[in-house]
Amino acid sequence: MKLSEITKALYIYKKTKSIEQIEITGLEMDSRNVKKGDLFICIKGFTVDGHLYARQAEAKGAAAIVAEKPLDVSIPVIIVNDTTKAIAILANKYFEYPTQSLNVIGVTGTNGKTSVTYLLEAIFREHKHRTGLIGTIQMKMGEECFDVKNTTPDSLFLQKSFHQMLERNIDTVFMEVSSHALDIGRVYGCDFDVAVFTNLSQDHLDYHSSMEDYLRAKSLLFAQLGNTYDSERPKFAVINQDDVHHESLIKSTSQPVVTYGIDSEADIRALDVNLDANGATFILKTTDEEIPIKSKLMGKFSIYNMLAATAAALCSGIPLHTIKRALEATTGVSGRFEPVTVGQPFGVIVDYAHTPDSLENVLSTIRSFVKGKVYVVVGCGGDRDKTKRPLMAASAVKYADLSIFTSDNPRSEEPDAIIADMITGIETEKYRVIENRKDAIYQAVELADKDDIVLIAGKGHETYQQIKGDTLDFDDRLVAEEAIKNKIS
């Protein structure tokens, strides 16, 4: 594509040289990946400024550069006020505005994003749609799976991926949308059809200045649904009415709102809820239908996830009987309340719970059906919100018979300092400190007796541990399996 054609989408820019005859063969924002003919866009990140790598991009064959200031290079420089917005605009133009041809459902909230997207995938596949998924665990294009670096990737990666999905005849995409991504513009250019809010509780205050700022960032997804109405392509906001922040989010959008809940008179509601060790049963009530659901998923939080997915699916025209079949067939998501079973007489569950609210939800669910004792192994990530550390520990000791506080992903921090933050203010003696995570898991498994349950929380699906700049192989599920085999052998 001609550079002069691509830059028409920018409308306002300056250029240092003529660009009329330049052919662009790709877009790139990482100088290490530049190929001959690429347009290199300089992005200012938190730790790296792409402007410092312009000459390297030129040396690798970049045909032109987009920047926020003049650069010492011999190739043309397109100067714009904001390269973050420019890359989203250029990527949309270059990849032919792919989300205009896709049904895109974005899910935001502190907890439940991954589970809701996977439930939606199950529902839409049951209705014979070809689906894509982008989130914490991976990106999926039909049956193909790809690794992703962030819960919500950057705008260039997204637009390129959406274009590839269209080439694979995918029609619907489910996407986790983090507050961080919304705040720094990673989803600029994404034309969402349905925006879903799960809940809001304390997290990411290492990035956001306050809970109010965290909520503001989440609300951007709903504001960005637009201000116009299209009968051919209607848009919807799906909001958890039981969450205390629901009114703020309803006010943030001009689009029709569909609410869901258990405790309030919402549009989509669960009635006659029954929870036990085998799952959950409830009556799924919409504005004009009622249908019984018998799910293998456990806990009240799982019902909220099912309600959110149901509401989004109904907005997309999926029949209720199809939704029922999918919900009842679903067994769960990797690393979310995932059992580890090797024939032992006690339960071991691995869960991604890494916020005070999610940990309390999981532990209270276990407490509701456990016959014996509850043991929890949990830590907190380094270089992240320190204020939630004592809250995590408080949630643990509130529900568990014994809490074992350990290392999570300490990153650049000392694990013992993180644990010290966690146990600040704890008055009970129902806890132990075992810094080494493998040793902590082994200890919990060794303590467990018949009918007890061990919860290993915080990392879920993750297969690594980040320590002092190194990424080490570590999977809670595999370590737990080893520990169980060692105990019962």
Disulfide bonds with the S-S distance in Angstrom:
none
